[in-house]
Amino acid sequence: MPTLRLALPFLLAGLLTACAAPQAQWGKDGTSSTQVHNAYAGCRYEIGMSDKSDNEKRGLMQFCMERDGFRLQP
């Protein structure tokens, strides 16, 4: 129990740091956030109909978005 009390502040600090880190977002020059959202939703719909694993779906999502000219931007 004393070990947990010592570790708890470090665990909480780690979680808060991870939440505060900036997330990469899909983007393309000259497009609005609505266009990005629509492209993402279209890719998710296409991929959702497949019977691939979660890891394969992530790769397919990246391929689909890049196929449409989008790139992950920090």
N, C-alpha and C positions, 0 to 999 in steps of 0.2 A: 504494500500500500504506500509506503513512503517513496518508493521509486516512481510510482504513478504521479504522485504530487510533484515530484521534481521534473518529470517529463512533460506534464500537462502544459505548462507555459510555452515550452519549445514547440510542442505540437500545434498549439493554437497560433503561435507566431508563424509557423510554416504554412498553415492553412490561410491565414490572412494575407501573407505574401503572395501565395499562388492566386488568390482571388484578385489581387491588385495588379497583377502582371497584365500588360496590354495583350489583347488577343488579335491575331491576324484576321483580316477580313478580305473577302473577295471584292475585287474592283476592276474597273476598266476605264480608261480615260474617256470622258464624254458621256458617261452613263449615270443615271440617277440611282439612288438607293432602291427605288421601286423596280427598276429594270434588273438590278442585281438580284433582288429578292425573287422576281419572276423567273429568272434564269435558274436560280438555285432550286426553286420549287419544281421547275420542269425536270431538272436533272434528278432530283430526289424522287419524283414520280416514276421516271424511267427506270431508275435503279431499284426502287421499291418493289417492282414487279419481278425482279430476279430472285433466284434462290441462292445467292452468294453469301459467304460469311461476312461478318462485320468488317473485317480487315479488307476483304476484296471490295466491299461496297465503298469504303473510304477511298481506295485507289480509283474506282470507277467514278466517284464524285469528282475527284481532282481532274481526271481525264475529261469528263463531261464539261466541267466549267472552263478548263483550258481550251477545249475544242471550240467553245463559244467566244474565246478571246479574253476571258477573265484570268486574273492572276491573284494569288494571295499577297496582300499588302500588309506590312506591319502597322 
